[in-house]
Amino acid sequence: MNSDDTMRVSVLASGSTGNACYIETDQERILVDAGLSGKKIEGLMASIGRTMNDVDSLLVTHEHSDHRKSVGILARRYPKLNVYANKGTWDAMAPRIGKVSLEQENLFAPGTVQTLGDIDVESFAVSHDAAEPQFYALHHHNKTFVILTDTGQVTDHMEGVISDADGYLVECNHDIQMLENGDYSWSLQQRIMSDHGHLSNVDGANVLMDVMGNHTKHIFLGHRSQHNNMKSLAHLTVASMMEDNDYGVGHDFELLDTEAEQASNLIVI
């Protein structure tokens, strides 16, 4: 396992079809979101040498299917798994996930901190068209890993919460030209580009340049649309913008791609 002051992170899946991220320390193992089938998540965990039996806590960000698809299935299959979400998310996803034991159901309000094992998890509200969406900054000793997708804007308050983290998973959902020239309806395009939609590649790059600092060593580019983006385009856009602003891409920090159904290696944060 890890030395005491580090976290290990694997982005199990990130994209418009499903999302899940695994974080571990010596004492705690956390899954953030379960937006694929239970069988698929079990397979992704196995691909990094872990099982769902290893997981202590499941944190849910919001009720959209690509984030909560197998929450109920995993809770019933693994009765020791503690599930955390805020009240708005619990109310919105309850009719869709089936019965979850009251012993497993935990409230996690936005703007609060809960200590899970040796990880302090800080929740923060985001701007998305869901009941009460929130994401998480996970703190372990002097290390922090931030997950931020599914937001149409990033406020000064959000930036304050997530600044100078050691690692990030940040949304690069769409390329604006691909979205505008694609086959999505005008109303859907407007929803995606709105303040309650998703960050574009350019938005993601700008957010990262606003919040990253000397501690930042690993950046995952996530939640990429399968229709309105390409992995190479997202990476090139972010890397080019950073290089144009004298950020040491590949030297001072790693810029890492994610996949819709393939886990990243376990990265030491």
C-alpha positions in Angstrom: 0.0 0.0 0.0 1.0 3.6 0.3 3.5 5.4 2.5 1.6 7.4 5.1 1.5 10.8 3.5 0.4 9.9 0.0 -2.8 9.1 -1.9 -3.1 6.9 -4.9 -5.7 7.8 -7.6 -7.1 6.0 -10.6 -9.7 7.5 -12.8 -11.7 4.4 -13.5 -13.9 6.0 -16.1 -14.6 9.6 -17.2 -16.9 10.7 -20.0 -20.4 11.5 -21.0 -21.3 7.8 -20.7 -20.1 7.1 -17.2 -17.8 8.3 -14.4 -16.0 6.8 -11.4 -12.8 7.7 -9.6 -10.9 5.6 -7.0 -8.8 7.2 -4.2 -6.9 5.2 -1.6 -4.6 5.8 1.4 -3.4 3.5 4.1 -6.6 3.7 6.0 -9.4 4.6 3.6 -10.6 3.6 0.1 -13.1 5.9 -1.6 -15.0 5.7 -4.9 -16.4 9.0 -6.2 -19.4 8.3 -8.4 -20.7 5.0 -9.9 -21.9 6.0 -13.3 -21.4 2.6 -15.0 -22.9 -0.8 -14.4 -21.9 -2.6 -11.3 -20.2 -5.3 -13.3 -18.3 -2.7 -15.3 -17.0 -1.0 -12.2 -16.0 -4.3 -10.7 -14.0 -5.0 -13.8 -12.4 -1.6 -13.8 -11.4 -2.1 -10.2 -9.9 -5.5 -11.0 -7.9 -3.9 -13.8 -6.0 -1.9 -11.1 -5.6 -4.8 -8.7 -8.4 -3.8 -6.4 -12.0 -5.0 -5.7 -15.1 -3.3 -4.5 -14.6 -5.2 -1.2 -11.7 -2.8 -0.7 -13.9 0.3 -0.9 -15.1 1.9 2.3 -17.0 4.9 1.0 -18.9 5.9 -2.1 -19.4 9.7 -2.7 -22.0 10.7 -5.1 -21.8 14.1 -6.9 -25.3 14.3 -8.4 -28.2 12.2 -9.6 -27.5 12.1 -13.4 -27.2 8.5 -14.6 -23.6 8.8 -15.7 -22.7 9.5 -12.1 -25.1 7.3 -10.1 -26.1 4.4 -12.4 -25.0 1.6 -10.1 -25.1 3.3 -6.7 -28.0 1.2 -5.5 -26.6 -2.0 -7.0 -23.2 -1.6 -5.3 -24.8 -0.6 -2.0 -26.9 -3.8 -2.0 -24.0 -6.0 -3.2 -21.5 -4.6 -0.7 -23.4 -4.0 2.6 -20.4 -2.5 4.4 -20.2 0.3 1.8 -21.1 3.7 3.1 -22.8 6.0 0.6 -22.6 9.8 0.9 -24.6 12.5 -0.9 -26.4 15.7 0.0 -30.1 15.8 0.6 -31.0 17.1 -2.8 -29.1 14.4 -4.5 -30.5 11.7 -2.3 -34.1 12.9 -2.9 -33.5 13.1 -6.7 -31.8 9.7 -7.1 -33.8 7.7 -4.6 -36.6 6.7 -7.0 -33.9 5.6 -9.6 -31.5 3.5 -7.5 -33.7 1.2 -5.5 -33.5 0.5 -1.8 -30.4 1.4 0.1 -30.0 0.4 3.7 -30.5 3.2 6.2 -27.2 2.1 7.8 -25.4 2.8 4.5 -27.1 6.1 3.8 -25.2 9.2 4.8 -25.9 12.9 4.3 -23.0 15.1 3.1 -24.1 18.8 2.8 -22.3 21.2 0.4 -19.6 23.3 1.9 -18.8 20.9 4.7 -15.9 18.6 5.6 -16.3 15.0 6.6 -13.4 12.9 7.9 -13.4 9.4 6.4 -10.5 7.3 7.8 -7.4 9.4 7.3 -9.0 11.6 4.5 -10.7 14.9 5.1 -13.3 15.3 2.3 -14.4 18.8 1.5 -17.6 19.2 -0.5 -18.4 22.3 -2.7 -21.4 23.2 -4.7 -21.1 23.6 -8.5 -23.3 25.1 -11.2 -25.0 22.3 -13.1 -28.6 21.4 -14.1 -29.1 18.8 -11.3 -30.9 19.0 -8.0 -28.0 19.9 -5.7 -24.7 19.1 -7.5 -21.4 19.1 -5.5 -17.9 17.9 -6.0 -15.1 17.1 -3.7 -11.5 18.0 -2.6 -9.9 15.2 -0.8 -7.2 16.1 1.7 -4.7 13.7 3.3 -1.9 15.1 5.4 -0.4 17.8 3.1 -1.8 16.3 -0.1 -5.0 17.3 -1.9 -6.8 15.8 -4.9 -9.7 17.7 -6.5 -12.5 16.4 -8.7 -14.3 19.0 -10.7 -16.6 18.2 -13.6 -20.2 18.9 -14.5 -20.2 22.6 -14.0 -20.9 25.4 -16.4 -18.8 28.0 -14.5 -16.2 28.2 -11.8 -16.8 30.9 -9.2 -14.2 32.7 -7.2 -15.4 30.8 -4.2 -14.9 27.4 -5.9 -11.4 28.5 -7.0 -10.6 29.3 -3.5 -11.6 25.9 -2.3 -9.6 24.0 -5.0 -6.5 26.2 -5.4 -3.0 24.7 -5.5 -4.0 21.0 -5.2 -1.5 18.3 -5.8 -3.7 16.6 -8.4 -6.8 17.5 -10.4 -9.5 15.8 -12.4 -11.0 18.7 -14.4 -13.7 18.7 -17.0 -12.8 19.3 -20.7 -16.2 18.3 -22.0 -16.5 19.7 -25.5 -14.8 21.6 -28.3 -16.9 24.6 -29.0 -16.6 24.3 -32.8 -17.4 20.6 -32.8 -20.5 21.3 -30.6 -21.7 24.1 -32.8 -21.2 22.2 -36.0 -22.5 18.9 -34.8 -25.9 17.4 -34.9 -27.1 18.4 -31.4 -30.2 20.6 -31.3 -29.8 24.3 -30.7 -31.4 24.0 -27.3 -29.1 21.2 -26.3 -26.1 23.1 -27.5 -27.3 26.1 -25.4 -27.7 23.9 -22.3 -24.2 22.5 -22.6 -22.6 25.9 -23.1 -24.7 27.6 -20.4 -23.6 28.5 -16.8 -25.4 25.3 -15.7 -23.8 23.0 -18.3 -20.3 21.8 -18.9 -16.8 23.3 -19.2 -15.3 23.3 -22.7 -11.6 22.5 -23.4 -10.8 26.2 -23.3 -12.8 26.7 -20.1 -11.0 23.7 -18.5 -7.6 25.1 -19.5 -8.5 28.6 -18.1 -9.7 27.1 -14.8 -6.6 25.1 -14.4 -4.3 28.0 -15.0 -6.3 30.0 -12.4 -6.1 27.4 -9.7 -3.0 25.3 -10.1 0.1 26.1 -8.2 3.6 24.9 -7.2 2.1 21.7 -5.6 0.3 20.7 -8.7 2.0 17.6 -10.3 -0.8 15.6 -11.9 -3.8 16.8 -14.0 -6.4 14.5 -15.5 -8.6 15.9 -18.3 -12.0 14.4 -17.8 -15.7 14.1 -18.7 -14.9 14.3 -22.5 -18.0 14.1 -24.7 -18.0 11.2 -27.1 -19.8 13.4 -29.7 -18.4 16.8 -29.4 -14.7 16.3 -28.5 -11.7 14.1 -29.2 -8.9 13.1 -26.7 -6.2 14.5 -28.9 -8.0 17.8 -29.4 -8.7 18.2 -25.7 -5.1 17.5 -24.8 -3.7 19.7 -27.5 -6.0 22.6 -26.6 -5.1 22.6 -22.9 -1.4 21.9 -23.5 -1.1 24.7 -26.1 -2.9 27.3 -24.0 -0.7 26.4 -21.0 2.5 26.5 -23.0 1.5 29.8 -24.5 1.3 31.1 -20.9 4.7 29.6 -19.9 3.4 26.6 -17.9 5.8 23.7 -17.8 3.6 21.0 -19.4 5.4 17.7 -19.1 8.2 19.2 -16.9 6.6 20.8 -13.9 3.5 18.6 -14.0 1.9 15.8 -16.0 -1.2 16.3 -18.2 -3.0 13.0 -18.3 -5.9 11.8 -20.5 -8.8 9.7 -19.3 -11.0 7.1 -21.0 -14.7 6.4 -21.0 -14.3 2.7 -20.0 -10.6 2.1 -19.2 -9.0 2.8 -15.9 -5.9 4.9 -15.6 -2.9 3.5 -13.7 -2.9 4.2 -10.0 -1.0 7.5 -9.7 0.7 8.5 -6.5 -0.4 12.0 -5.5 
